[in-house]
Amino acid sequence: MEEGNSIIYGLEHQTRALSPQYESDAIRFLIGTQSLKPQSNQVHVVELEEDTGALHTKVYKHNIGEIWHLRCSPHDAATLMTTHNSYDPDTSQCTMGVSIFKLPTLDVIPKDVDDLSAIQGRNAEDMEHLITITPEKPEEEVRCAEWHPTDANRVGIVLDGSVSVRDVTTGSVVTSFVPEGRARLKFTGGKWSPQAQHQFAVLQDTHIKCFDSRTDCKPAWSIDNAHRQLARDLDFNPNRQFHVASAGDDAALNIWDYRNGKEPIFSRTDHSHWVWTVRYNTYHEQLLVTGSSDGRALLTAAASICDSDDEKKLSQVLEDGVLQSYEQHEDSVYCVEWSTAEPWTFASLSYDARLVLSRVPRHFKYKILL
């Protein structure tokens, strides 16, 4: 991929689910489609060949329904988990669930001409279906499902009325958390803490609350009114235990030290509409990328809160604020994800079935490294 140029991959159906593939040396992302047509949804595996800038893809069937959320396993590169909505024509009802699949192969780039011809002439392939987990109440909506960071047999499932930690081998409930109070504000998303690995943070209306999976008591910590409107997404700083970023309908990107959650330690409102997603760079914590309904992905620097005494002052070489705006999308950008194999590459996905692979501009990269 040349400096300053993004690569676009288009799909046939609308999309809002994206995940990087972990445990892989390749720049590889998985996309889930959201089609209302029966038996038409797919999972696309997209790999960027870094030397040539060529994109290689494999397509797999996902006939169980439209995909609202997708996560590759951090423990096994071939395993993935989808949150889906299925329509039953017999009952005329829609039901949501979480399914785990295994890819038949990790190979995407063809090894030779014969392999290329075989891939080009092949229709969507089947994945191995391992298990489907459904809500205890069929009418409940599933918001997302996240793999436990260290236990390959546990996942956290966020429903609109509770969080359920499940065993993926049996589907049984390990523990669950239910919102407190009479209002019972609905959950909208959540994520495990990569450092305090027994803690699961959830978005509840405008608030962030974190539960300890070893107990079912009150939240371990909380940030009330993290956003003026609905909180849409959160991401933990992979390098600093107490820092968490959040995004919401108030067009804000906020970073918090959750030990004192009264005021954000960093805040930007550079988007002009709802911010759906935020992600920390895995290796360089001062870089974050966000996606919004304004059709843009923004690369933002938060260097001023990443300075430490034993290294150079990042804030002296990298100013806080938007480093670059990526505007190749024509619809809401629902997902952004950094590559796990190459720290300067990220993907953004919009509802108009467009995946855009982009890079951090070289001059910012050198400011950080040199």
N, C-alpha and C positions, 0 to 999 in steps of 0.2 A: 504494500500500500504506500503510495507516494505521499510525501509531506503535504499536508493541507487538503488532501483529497479523501473523500469518504466513498465507501463502496455500498451500493444499494442492492438489496435482494427483495424481490417481490413475490408474494404468495397469492393464491387464488381466492382464499377466504379471509375474512376479517380476523384480526389477532389482538390479543391482550395478555399473552402469557409467554414469558421468556426466562431462560436460565442458562448460566454458563455451565459447561461440563467440568466437573472437578476431577482430580487425580489424572490429569491428562497433560501432555506436553504440547498439545495442539491448541490453536486459537479456535475454539469450537463452542457453538451456542445451540440450544434447543428451543424451538418455537412451537407453541400450541395454537391451533386454529379455533375459531368460534363461529361455526356455521350452524344455522338452524336446520339445514337439510339433513335428513336421516342418513346415517352411514357415510358421512362425507368428511368428518373431521380427521385431522392428521397431526402428527408430530414431525417437524422438519429438523434434521440435524445439519447444521451449516458450519463448514470449516473453511477458514481462510488460509490459503497457502501463502505464507508471508513473503517468500522470495519473489513470487510472480504477481501477487495480488489477486490471484484467481480464487473464486469461490467454488467449493465442491459441496454437494448436498446429497442426503439420503432422506427418503420419505417413508414414514411408517403409519399404518392405519390406527385410528383411535375411534372405533365405531361406538364406543360407550356413550359418547355425547360431546357437547361443546366444552372446550377447555377454558376455565376461568383463571387458573393458576397452575404453575408448573415448577417443580424443583428437582434437579438432579441430585443424586445421593452424594454427599461428601465422602462416603465410605467405599463406594463402588461406582466407577465411572459408567458402567453399563446399566445401572438401575436409576429409574426416574419415578416421580410421583406426580399425578395430576389431580387437580380439583375440578370436577366436571358437573355438568347439569344434563340430565337425561330426560327425554320425553317418552312416556308410556302411552301409546295410542289406545290401549285397552281401557285405561282409567282416565285418559285425557289429563294426566297430572305430570308435573315436572318434579323430579327428585334429584337432590345433589348428593355427591359422594366423593370419596378419595380412593384412587386406584394406584397400585404400584405395578410397574412393568419392568421387564428386562430386555434390553436391546440384544439382538442376535449377534451383532458384531460392533466393534468400535471403529472399524476401518471406514473412512469416507472418501479419501483421495484414491483414485484408481491406481493400481500398481503398473499396469501396462495397457496397451491399446485394446487388447481383448477384454480386459476388465472394464475399461471405459465404455466399450460397446455394450457390454452386458448391463452396466448400470443405467445407461441412457435408454435401453429398451425395456427396462423393468418398471412395473407399476409399484404402487405403495406396498411395502412389505408388512408382515405381521410382527408384533412384539409379543413376548411371552407375558401373559397376564398372571401376576402372582397373587394378588388379593384386592378386594374392594371393601372399603370400610364405609358404612353408612351411618348417619346420625341416629341416635336413639329415638328421636322424634322425626318422622319422615318429612314433616313440613319445615323443619329447620334449614336455614341456609348455611352453607359452608363458605366461609370467607377465604381461607387459605389453609395450607398444611406445610409444616416445616420439619425437616429432619433434625433430630437431636445431634449436637455437634460431636459427641463422642460415643454415643450408644446407637449402633446401627439398627437396633430393633425397636427404637422408640421414635414416635413422631408427635408433634404438637399440632392439634387441629383446632382452628378458631372457627366457632360457630357464632351466629348472631347473638345467642343468649348464653354462651359458656365457652370454656376452653377445655378440650379433652385430650389428655395424653394417652396414646394408644400403643399397644404392642403390635408391631406389623406382622408378626408371625401368626397371631391368632385373631387380631382385631379387637381384643378385649381392652377395657378401660383400665389404665393404671392409676390415674388420678384425674380430677377435674376441678375447675374453678368456675364459680358463678358470680356475676356482678352483685355488688351490695346495694342496698337501699331500695326505696319504693319505686324510684323512676326506672330502674333496670335499663339504663342506657345500653344500646347494642354495641357489641364489639365489631370492629371493621378490619382488623388485621393484627399480626403479631409476629414475634421472632424470639428465638433463643439467644441468650447472652453467650458470646464465644468465650468469655473469661469465667464468669460465674455460671457454670454450665447447667446448674439446677434451676436457674431463673428464666422465666418466660415472660417477656414484656408484651402487653397488648394495647391496642388503640381502642379507646372507649369514648365515642363522640369526640369531644375536644381534648380529652385527657389521655395520659399515658400511665398505665399501671403495670407493675411487675410482680408476678407471683412466684413463690418458691414451690417447685414441683414436689418437694419432700413433705409439704404440708398443704392443707386446704384452708388456711386461715386468711387473715387480712393481707393485703399486698405488702411485699417486702419494701417497696418504695413506690412513690407515685409523683407525677408532675401534673398538677391540676391546671386546666386551661392552657395547655401547651400551644394551642392555636385558637384564634378568635372564632374560627369556623371549624368544620369537621377535619380531624386529623386523618390523613390518608396513608402515610407510610412512615416507617422508622428504620434506622440502621445503626448498629453499634460500631463504634470506633474499634477496629481490630487490634490497635496498639495501646490504647488508653482505656483502662477498665471502666472508668466512670463517665465516659463521654458517649452520648447518643444523639444522632441527628434525626430530625422529624420534618415532615412536609405535610401541608394541608391546604384546604380550600381557601384560606386567606392569602394564597400565593406566596407563602413564606417558607423559607428554609431556616430552621432553627437548630442550633447545637446546644446541648444541655450538659452540665455536670449534675448528674441526678442526685448527688449528695446534698445539693442545695438547688432545688428546682423552681425557685421563685421567679428567676429571670434567666433567659438564655445567655450563654457566654458568647454566642455569635448568632447574628440574625441578618438575613437578606430577603428582600422582596423584589427580585429582579424579573420574575415571571409576571405576566399580566392576567393569568387565570389560575385555576386550581393546579396545584402541584401534586401529581399522582405518585411520584416515586423519587427516592433519594438513595444513593449508594456511595459509601466510602471507597476510595482506592485501597486495595488490600495491602499494598506496600508503602504507599506515600499518603499518610493520613491527612495531609493538608489539601488533597485534591478530592472534590466531591462532584458527582454529576447528578442532575435532576431532570425529570421529564414532566411536561405540563400539557394542559388542554389548550395552551396557546400555540401548540404545534412545534415547540422548540425543546431541544436538549441543551442544557447549560453546563459548562465546565466551570466550576467555582473554586477559588482558593480560600482556605481558612488558615493561612499561615500564622497569623498572630496568636492563635491559641495552641500552636504546636511547637513553640520555642521551648528549648530546655537549656540548662546552664552548661551542659557538657558538649555542646555542638554549636555549629554556626547558627546565627539568628536567621531563620527562614524568612521572617517578616521583613528583613532588610533587603532580601533579594527577590521576594515574591509578594506583591501587594494583595491584600484581601479584595475579593470581589470576582466578578465574571471574567474569566480568562478568554473564553470563546463561546460563541453561540452557534449551534448546529441547527440549520433551518431547512433540511432536506425533506422534512415531513410535511404532509398536507392535512393531517388530522391529529387528534389528541395523542400525545406520547405517553403510553401507559406504563412502559417498562424501560429501565436502563440497567445494564449490568456490565461490570468490568470483566475482562478476560482473566481467567485464573492462571494462564500460561504466559501472558505478556502484559506487564504492568501499565503500558501506555496505550492500550487498545480497549475500547468499550463498544457496546452495541446498544442501540436504542430502537424501540419497537412502537409503531403507531397503529391505530385502529384500522387504517386504510391498507393493512396487510403489507407494510413496508418495514423491512429491517435495514438499518443503516449502521455500518461498521466505521468507526472514526478513531482518530489518534490524537493524543495530546500534542499540540504544536511543539516542534523541536526546540525552539528557543526557551520555552518554559521547562522542558525536560532538562536542558543543560543548566538552567538556573538552580534547579533542585539538586542535581547531581554534582555540579562542580563547585 
